[in-house]
Amino acid sequence: MGCTPSTNQSGTVNCQESDWSSSSHHDTNTNSRQSNWLEGRFRRMVSSDEVVDSGGSTGNNRQSAPGFKSGTVQNDQNVTSHWIYRERDLTRSSNTLKFGPMCLTIPTIKVLLVFDKEDAQFKSLKWAVEKLQFECVVASSDTQALDLVRNNHYHVIIVDTRYSSGFDPFVLARSFRLSKDNHYSCYIAVVKRSMAEKEESSVLNILNSGFDRWFLESCSLVVCLNELILIEGNEIMTRLKLQAAQSLFTALENSHDAIVVTGKNQEIQYMNQASEQLLGCSADEMIGKSASQLQRFDATKADTIENVNTHTKKGNELEGSLFRKRWNAQQVPVWNRMTPVDVRNGVAEHTVLIREARSSSFYSEKNFISDTAGIHRRQSFARLHTMTIEAPITKVINMLIATQENSPNFVAQDLDKILEILRSTDLYSPQLLGQNQHRRPTDDKLTSDLISGLVMMPHTEVTMGQKPGQRRLSHEVNQRMSRSSVVPSITNIPSSDTASSSIGSTLENSMEWSFDIIELERMTNKRALSWLGMALFSAFDVCSVLNCEGVTLRNWLSLIEANYLNNPYHNSTHAADVMQATAYFLQKPRIKAIFDPLDEVISLIAAVVHDVNHPGKNSAFLCNTRDELAILYNDLSVLESHHAARAFRLTLSDKNVNILQKLDKDTYQFVRESIIDMVLATEMSKHFEHLSKFVNVLKTVVPNEEMDDKQLESCPEVLAMSSPDNVKLVKRMLIKCSDISNAARPTKLCIEWATRITEEYCRQTDEEKAKGLPVVMPTFDRTTISIPKAQMGFIEYFINDMFSSWDAFGDFPELIEYIQSNYTYWKQQEEEKERQAVPREES
């Protein structure tokens, strides 16, 4: 709606609704005097010939309409000005201000009038301020004005500069600028009208003195009113947006993502702190320089550069992995998102470059909404280069990879050897010199025994034709075992025929990710591990691989289950759940391509025993209470060491439960080492160490996602992943993902497991507080616990990167979808909890 301010001959101000503008009195002259006010902020004002007489003044005889208010203002010459306005016409249609996606609440506008005398100009401005329902404060001296400005924030400060008898207004304006609370105030100088008629640029003197604009003196109420309306709509609203922009810059500076903003010519205009850390240079050094200095174009394909330019010209967002130059010439692969802003004629006024950290993109809709599973894996693999796992070894490997690309062949070959050593899982284990290398003969045996006794694993016999330390394939193991004994029948293993119909029906879905282990726990009276274990052992032909009898396997499984304690979380059902997840992973083509049957059996056994005899308290609690287990294992990996030791102690306790008794010495030693290694990998204090090693290997050996099962068997990348060290890494990741897969399960199961782990941790906190011990996990205090917050934090810090890398290797898009769904659920629960807390606090 438009607005038309005007006065009649006697100075009456009139305001009314727009439907009055069609009156017969509304002539073309009036239309020419109409001005467009800010859209949606104020209603229109009518012309001077549409008067409503406020007390016998000249004009039409129309009576005052309902809702109008009137009054008089007397100036210095005792000339009375009549005014009339509709009060609701001058109120805002909305109390909010849109600033991009932000919605700002407009505060009460505060105006400071600095006049040394209250003349007609002062009265007119004060009247206009009050009519607009602004808060008005008056100062009559420079000292008073400075005190007010130092202690308060004013949106508009109007200073009378027409007379200089009381104070110097220009010195005062410069003093105002020094106030920290009034950087976003609008400073206005009231000047004599004659200043605008001078030939020289008098307004420059006003601006140079610290004022933002001038106001030519006018006692007209309409002029003062319109001027303040324009100031509010333009100056004040713009400054409110600028003030809010500081919060956005604060958010950028505290973001873990590296963010760079460039101009039309790709000149760098802004860099946040994360960018400085990533690129190794300060923002002051790079502002104004070309962003191309940060991009390594010589390693980028021409079609890639053309693709970037094409998307930018169209205003499309683009994502991809590129090498970025650090200021010290180092090169690092970084996942980038480029977003052009304000594209005009194919040229973007600004471009926002984001180098993502681990949690920024994991829960974005774009990364999860997909119509093909392949996109999930491409995004997960791309995130391998952006994970914030900044272990020193990770930095070294990235630097060597970047250096290798521009190095001569002989240097590149040496670097390959260096990278192979750095990626070794035995990085800190000394390697003895071979027999063909130079060393002192007298030191040979002594050195070998000393190092073997201190740091090496127990010595195993070498089979003929096999290198020391090289693992044998399962068919070789089976061939050797078949010569010594006959594999017994496995008809004793329970099946759906021997189980009840309900249990059998449930076990038919035991290979599905959505398998309900909680329901099986209920149906089997908390014996889910025995029933599920026998079903999965049968599916993977465990008796044949281990050359053991079915009854021995059943006895062993029952013994292990009996040694799980009745904890809320760490119980036999949890072991069954981990075993089920392990079986699910083992059936995937990318896992089967590098695992032989013995690896599969080892993984299943490790899953069954990984938490056996768990006391329901963590290792830190055992150390703090000086528990005998902590003393036994020297406070190092206490629980994990106990689980592995207890598992073998039980297994070897009797021949009727010893499923490993028919393995030859070398195979037994390999199985034992592998199970212990997998169980120890579940220790959360080593979480990022295991994940870093896996990611470093995965960056170079991930197979093509389009390959079928037969192609995978001969794929060079798969063959490289089949090395003993890499298989060990995959086993660790497999049991780690299985162990904490609750967040990747269907929401119903996720909620149940979250409730159970919370109860168990809260019990530990209760006991710690009762005994006066250090509280290891303050988050799990019954009086303050927030399950949604705890689960969200666990997903963000542990689940995010691990399952991204696991998906990149094994192709598990369904897990990523469940994680995103569960995170959304917990977030909604926390928001609902906060909404319900507000009324209680108010009451």
N, C-alpha and C positions, 0 to 999 in steps of 0.2 A: 504494500500500500504506500502511496506517495504522501507527502506532507507539504503543506503550504503555510508558512508563517507570514503574518502581515499585521499591520496596524491601520486603524482608521485615522481620521483627521485629529481626533482628540487623544490618540495614543492608546486606544483600546486593543488588547491582544485577544484574539478569538481562537478557540480550538473546538472542533467537533468531528463527528464521525464522517466517513467518506461519502455516505449517502446524501449529505447536505451539499456536496460539491456540485450536484446537478441542479441546484436552485437557479431560478431565473436571474438572480442577482450575480451569478457567477459568470462574468464576461471574459472576453479574450485577454484583457489587460491583467485580470487576476490570474488567468492561466499562465501568462508569461512570467508572473512573479512567483509561481510555484517552484519549489526546489525539491529534489529527491532526497529524502532522508534515508538513513541506513535501513535496509530491508529487514523487516521482521523485528525491529527494535522499538519504534514508536509509531503511534497512529498519526494520520495526517492532520494538519491544521488548516483552517479555512481562511478565506481572504477577508480583507478589511470591510468589504461591503456586506458580509454576512455577520453583522454584529448582533450581539445580545446585550442590550443596554444594561449597565450595571449600576445605575443610579441616576438616571436622568441625563446621561451624556448624549451627544448627538449621535445619529445613526438610525437604524430601523427601529420600529416600535415592537419588534419581536420580543417577547418576554423571555426571561432566563429559563432555559430548558432544565429539566431535572438532571441532576448529576453534575451541573456546572458550578464553579465557585468563582467569586469575584472579589475585587478589592481595589485599593488605590495605593499609589506610591507617589510621594511628594519629593521633588528634587530641590536643589539649592535655591532656585528662583521661585520657590513656592508654587510651581506649576504642577498641578495634580495629573498624574497619568493613571488612566483606568485600565484594569486588566480583567480578563475573564478566561477561564480555561476549564476544560474537563479533566478532572484529577487523574482518572485512569488512563487518559491519553498519554501521559508522560511517564508511565511505568513500563518497565521492560517486559516484552512478551516472553522472555526466557531468562532464567538466572544462570544459564550455563554458556560456556564459550567453547566451540569446537576448535581444536588445534591438531589437525591430522586425525589420528585415531584417539587422541586424548580428549577428555571432556573436563574442562576446567570450570570450577564454580566461581562466578564473578563476585568479588567481595563488595562491601559497601565502599563506595568511592570517597576518599578523604581529600579535601581541598584545603590548602593553607593560603590565606590572603595576607600579604605583607604590605600594609598601607600605613603611612605615618599619620594620615588624617582621613576621616570618614566623610569623603565628599560624595557627589552624585554618582561618580564612576564606581566607587566602592559599594554604594548601596545597590546599584543595578546588578553588579556581579554577585553580591551576596544574595540578592533576591533570586537570581537565576540558579545559584547553587542550591538554595533551599527548595526551590520549586522542583528541581530534579531529584530531590531527596538525597542529596549528597551530604556527607558530614562536613561541616564548615568550621574551621578554626581560624582565628584572627590574631595577627601579631602586628604591633605598632612600632616595634624597634628592631634593629638588627640583632641585638643581644637576645631578645625574646625569641626571635625567629630561629636563631642558631640553636638555642636550647631545645626548642620544639623539634627541629629537624634531627638533632642528634639522638633524641629519645623516642621518636615516632617515625612511622613511614607514611608519607603522603603521596597519593597518586598524581596530584596536580599542585604545583606551587606557583602562585601568581604574585609577581612583585611589581610594585608601582615604581617606574623609573622616570616619571615625568618631572618629579621634583627631587632635589638632592639635599634638602635642608636637614632631614633627620639622619640619613645614612647613605653610604655609597652602594647602590643596588648591584653594580657590576662586581665589586669585591665580594659582596654577599653571595652572589650567584656562584662564583668560583669556590667559595667556602662550602656552599651546599654540596658541590660536586665531590668534596672530600669525605662526605658522610657515607659510611658503608651501607647504611640501610636505605639509601635513596638513590641507588644507581639506576633504578628503573622509573624514577619520577619524571614527569613532564614539567619543565621549567618555562614559564611564560612571562614575558616582559610587557607591561602595559606602557605604551609609548604615545606621544602626542601624534595626532594625525598628520601634522606638518612633516614628520620624519619621512613618511612614505612619498612625499612630493619632492624630496631633494634629489638632485641628479646623482650624487655619489651613492654607492651601495651601502646605505646605512644599516641594512639588515645584517651585513657581514659583521659589523661591530657587535651587534646583539648576539650573533651566534658565537663569535670568538670569546665573548665574555662568559659563556656557559649556558646561555638560554637556548631552548629548542625552537622557539617561535615567538613572534610578537603579536600583540593585540592592540589594534589602533583604537584609541579612546573613543568610546561611544556610550552615552547614557541610555540609549534605546534598550528597553527591556528585551525586545525581540532579538536584537543583535547579540546581546550578552547570552541569551538563552540558546540561540542557534550555535554560537561559538563554542559553548560548553558541550553541547550535544555532539558537535563535530569532533571536539577534542576527545570526548569519551569514545566515540565510535572508531576513531583512527588512532590517536596517540596512546590512549590508555589500554585499549584492547591489544594493540601491537606489543606494548610493553609487558602486558600480562603473559602473552605468548613467549616473549623473550625470557621472561623470568622462569616460566615453566620449562623452557628449553634447557636451563641449567640442570634440572633433574635428569633430563635425557643424557646430557653429557656425563653426568655423574654415573649413570647406569653404564654408559659405554666404557668409561674408565675402569669400572669394576668388573667388566665382562671378561670371562676366560677366553672368549673368542678374540682373535686378532682382527681388528676392524680398521680399514683404511678408506677414506673418502677422497675421491679425485674430482677435478674439474673437467671442463669441456675438452681441454687439451691434455688430459691425463696427468695434470700437475697435482701433486699431493697436497690436499688441503687440511687433512686431519689424520692423525694416527693415535690409537689408544695405547695404554701401557702394555697390553698383551702383544701388540704389534712390535713395540720396541724390544720386548724380550725375545720374540720369535726371530726378528730380523737382525738383532744385535746392534741397533743404532737408535739414537734418540729422535724424538719427533722434531726437535729444533733443527737437527741436521738435514732432515728429509723434506720438511715443509717447503713447498714451491718447486721441488725437483720432480722430474718425470717418474711416473710409476713404472715405466719400462725398465728402470734400473733395478727393480726388484724382481723382474721376470727373466727367466732364462729361456729366451726364444730360440737359441741355437739347438736346444734339445726338444723343441716343440715342432710337430709336423705342420707343414704349410696349411693343410686342410683344416687342422685344429684351429689355427689362428684365423683362417677365413670364417670358420664356423662361429668363433667368438665374435668377430666383427659383425657378422650377419645378425646374430641374436641381439647384439647391443643396439644396432640401428633400428630394429623392430621393437625395442623396449622390452625384450624378453629376458627373464632371469636365466642364468646359465650356471651349471655346476660341473666340476671336474677336478681331476688331480693334476697339478702342475708342479714343476720344480721351481722353488723360490730362492733367490740369491740372498744370502745374508751379507751384511755390510763388510764382513771380513772375508768375502769370496767363497764362503762355504755354501753348499747347495743342499736344500732339504725338500723332500717331496711333501706337498701340502694339499689338502682338500680345500678347494676354493668355491665360493659362491659369488657370482658377479651380478649385481642388480643395478641396471641403469635407472636414473631418476630424471624426470622431466625431459623426455625426448622430444626434440623439435627438429623437423626436417632431417631425420636420421642421425641427429647429433644429441647426445645426452649431456645435459648441463652438469650432472654429477654422476659418478659411478661409485657404488658402495661395494668394496671387496671384503669378504669375510672369510677368514681362515678358521674353520670350525674347531672348537674343542669337543671333548667326548660327549657331554650331556646336552649340547645345544640342539643337535639335529636328531638325536635318537628318538625323541618323542614328537617330532614334527609330523603333521598329517601327511606331508608330501612323501616322507620316507616310508610311511606305512600303507598308504592307499595305493594299491597296485593290483593289476589284473593278471600278473604272471609272477611265479615264484622266482624267476631269474632276476628280476629287478631287485628283490630283497637281497640276493647274494651280491649283486654288483654294488649295492649301497653299503652292505656290510664289509665287503672287501675294500672299498674306497675308504671307509672309516679306519682301516688298519693304519693308514698314513697319518691320521689326525688324532689318534688316541693320546691322551695326556699322560702316558706312562714314560716319564722322563728319567728313566734309569740311566746312569752313565754309559752302560754298555750299549743302550739303544742309540744314544747320541753318537757314539763312536761308529757304530755300524752304518748309520745314515750318512755320516761324513765320508766314510770309505766308499759307500755305494756311489755317492755323488762324484767323488774323485776318480773312481774307476772308469766312468763313462768317457772322460776326456784324456785318459792315460794311454800311452803306447801299449802294444800287446804284451810285452814282457812284464811291464808293471801291472797290467790288468790281471795277468795270470798269478803273479805273486799276491795281489790283493785278494784273488779268489781263495787262495790257501789261507790267508789271514782271516777272511770272513768265515771260512769253514771251521777254523779253530775257535773263533769267537762264538759261533753258534753252537758249539759243543756243549752237551750237558755236563761234561766232566771238565769244565773250564778251569776249575781250581784244583784238579787232581794231577799230580806230576806224572809224566810219561817216562818210563825207563827207556834208555837207549837200546837199540836193537843190537844183535850180535855182530853185525857187520860194521858197526860204528866204533870209533876210537874211544876207549876208556881204559882205566887201569885194571888189569886182571884181578889184582888183590882186592879191589873194591867191589867186584861184580856181585858175588853172592851176598856179601854183607849189605850192600846198598839195596839190593832187591828185597831181601828179607825185612830190612828196617822199614822201607816205604810200604811194603805189603802189610806189615804188621800194624803200622800206624794209621794209614789212610786208605788202603786199597780194600776192595771186597774180598771175601774168602776165595782162595784159589780153587779153580775147578779143572778137572782133567780135560785134556784136549782130545777130541775124537779124531781118528785118522782122516786126513783130507780136509780138516776144518781148521780155520785160523783161530788163534787164541781170542776168546771174547766174542767170537762170531756166533750168533744165534742160529739154531737149526730150525728148519721148517717143520711143520707138524707132521707131514707125511714121512719125514725121516724119523721122527720120534716114534710114530706108530709102527713103522717097519721094524725098528729095533725092538720095541716092546712085543711085537707079535711073535718074535722068535723065542721069547722067554715064557710066554703064557698066552692063554686064549682069552679074548675079551668075553666076559660073561654076558648073559642075556639081560636085557633091561626091561623085561616084562613086569618086574616088581614095582616100577615107577608108577605112582598114581596117575590116572588120566581121567578124562571126563566120564568114562564108563564107571569108574569106581567111586567117583565123587557124587554128592547129591546133585540133583538137576540144577538147583540154583547156583551152587558153586561152580559146576561145570559150565553153565551158561556164562557166568561171569568170567571164567578163565579163558574162554574162547576169544575174548578181546584183550588178552594180556599183552599183545604187541602193539596196541593202539596208545597214542599219547594221552588220550582222554580217559584211560583206564582208571576206574574209581577204586583205589586201594582202601579207602575208608570203608566202603561198602563191603569189600572182601574181609576186612578186619571184623566187621560186625557179624557177618555170616559164619566166620570160622572161629568166633569167640577168641579173638586176638591171636590167631595162629596163621595170619596171612603169609608170613615168611615161609613156613613149611609148605603150604599149598602152592603158592605162587612159585617158590623156589623149585619144587619138583617139576612143575609144568615147564618152566623156562629151561631148567637143566636138561629136560627131555628134548625140548626143541633144539637145543644146541649140541645134543649128543655128547654130554659131558662124560658119561660113563665110558664111552668108547675112547675119548681123547685121554682120559686119565687112567684107563685100563682098571677101573674099579667096579665093584658090584653095586647094583642098585640099592640094596639094603644098606650097604655102607654109606652110600651118599645120603640116604634118607636118615640114617642114624646121626650122621654128622650135622645135617641141617637142623635136626631136632635139638641136638646138643647146643649148637650155636644160638638158636632161638631161645633156648632156656636160659642162656647166659646174658641175654639182654634184660636190663632192669625195667621196672614198670614206671618209667619217666613219662611226663606229658608229651615230650617230643622225641628225645633220643631213645627210642624203643625199637622193638622188632618190626613194627609196622613201618617205621622210617627206613629201616634196612631193606624191607621188601619194596618200598617205593623207589629207593635208589637203585635196587636191582632191576626193577621194571624199566626205569629210565635208561639204564645201561643196555638192557636188551633191545630197547627201541633204537638206540644209537647204533648198536652193532649190526642191525639189519640193513643199514643205509649203504648204498653202493660205494661211497667214497671211503667209508670205514672198512668195509669188507675187502676193498682193493688192496689195503696195506696190512690187514690183520690176517693171520692164519688161525686155524681152529684153536690152537693152544692159547693164543692171545685173547680170543673171545672167552675161553673158560677162565683164564686168569682174571679178566675184567669182571666177570660175574661173581667169582669167589671174593675178590676184593670188595665188591659192592656189598656182599652179604656180611662180611666181618668188619667193615670199616669203622663201626661204632660199638662193637661188642663190649659189654660190661661198662658202658658209659655211666658214670655216677650221677648224671644230671647237673653237674657243675662244670665250669670250664677250667682250663689249665691254670689260669691266673688265680682262681679261687684255691685250687689245690696247692699252689706255691705259697699263697698267703697264709694258709692254714698249716703249712709244713706237713702236708699229707705224705704218707709213705711212698706213694707213686711219684710225687715231685722229688723226693729225696732219692729214689731209685734212679730216676732219669735225669737228675741234675738240673731240674727246672727247664729242660729243653724238650720241646714237642712231647710234653708229658702224656696227654691223652692219646695222641696218635701212636706213640711208641707202645703204650699200654694195650691199645686195641690190636696192633699187629702181634705183639708178644703173646697176648691172651689167645688169639686165634690159633697160633701155631702150637701153643701149649695144649690147648684142647684137642687139636687135630692129632697130635702125636701121643696123646695120653692113652689111647687104646686102639688095637688093630681093628676093632669093630666100627670105629669112626674115622680111621685114618684113610682118607681118600687119596693121599699122595704116596702111599706105601709101596706101590708097584712102579713108581717112576725110577729111572736110573739116576745115578748121582748127579750128573750134569743137568739133566732136565729138572730134577727136584730143586737144585740150587738156582736155576734160572727162574722157576716158578716162584720160589720163595723170595728172591730178590725183587721180582716184578710186583708181587702182592704187597710186600713191605713198602716199596717205592710208591705205589698207588695210594696206600693208606696214609702214608706220611704226606702225600700231596694234598690231602684234605685239610691240612692245617691252614687256617685263614691268615696267619701271620706271614706265610710264604705266598699268599695269593698273587700279588703283583709280580713277584719274581717268576713264578711259573707262567703267568700270562705274558710277560715281556718276552721270555724265551720262545714261547709258542708263536707270538706275533712276528718276531724277527725272522723265524723260519718261514712262516706262512707268507710273508711278503714276496718271496721269490719262488715258491713251489706250489702255489694254488693252481689246480688243474682247470682247464677250460670247462665252463659250466654246461656247454652243449654236448659234451662227450657222453656216449652211452657206456654201459658196463664193460663191453668188450674193449672199447677204446681206452677205458681207464686202466685196464690191466697192462697195456703197453705204453702208456703215456709217460714221457720222461719225467714230468713233474711228480707223477705218482711213484715212479721208481725211486726218485730222490727222497720222497717222503717215507719210503719203505725202509730206509736205513734204520739200524737198531736205535740210534740216538733219537731220531725223529719219531719212531714208533713209541718210544718211551714218553716223549712229550705229548703225543696224542692220547696215550693212556691216562696221563695225569689230567689233561683237560677233560677227558671223557668222564672220569669219576668226579672231578670237581663240578662239572656242569650237572651231573646226576645228583650230587650231594645237595646242591642248593637250587634245585630246579623248581622249587615250590612257586616262585614268582612267575615261572613260565608255564604253569599248569592252568587248566580251566579255573575260572574265578571261584567257583564253589570250593574246589580243593585248595586253592591258594588261601582263601579265608580260613579254612579249617586248620591248615598247617601254621598260618600266622598266629592264630589263637593259641595253638599248642606251644609254639616256641616262646611266645610272650609269657605264658603261665610258668614255663620252666625257668626262664630268666628272672621273672619276678620272685619266684621261690628262692633263688640264689640271693637276690638283693635283700629279701626278708631275713635270711640267715646271716648275711654279712652285717646288716644293721643290728641284729640281735646280739651278735658276738663282738661288735665293735671293730669289725674288719674294714679295710678299705673297700668301698663300693666300686666294683670293677666296671659295671655298666649302669651308670646313674639313669640312663634313659628308661630302664625297665624298673621303675619304682611305681608300685600300685597307685600311689597318690597322684602321680603326674603323668603316667604312661599314656601315650597316644599311639595306638597301633597303626593308624594310617600314616602318621609321620615317620614312624620307625620303618615301615615297609617301603615308603617312598625313598627314604634315605638309602636303604639297602639296595634298592633297584638302581638308584643313580650312581652309587659308588662301587658296587660290585657286579651287579647283573649286567649292566649296560655294555661295557666293553667286552666282557667275557663271552656273552652270547652273540655279540656281533662278530667276533673273530671265529667262534665256533660255527656260526651260520655261514661265514665266508668259506670255511673249509668243508663242512659237511652238508650244507644245503638244508637248513631247517627253518623255512619261512614261517611255519605255523607257530613255532616257539616265539618268534619276534612279535607276531600278532597278539599272542596271549600276554606277553609282557606289557605291550602297549595298552591292552585292554585292562589289565590288572592295575597298572599305574593310574589310568584314568579313574578306575573305581576308587582306589584309595584316596586320590585327590578330591573326588566328589565327597567322599565320606568326611574328610578333614574340613572341607568348606562347609558342609552341613553342620558339623560339630561347632565350628566357629560361629555360624549364624545362630545356633541355639544358645550359645554362651552369652551373646550380647544381651538378650532380654533378661537373663538371670543377673547379670552384672548391674543392669539398670534398676532392677527391682531391689 
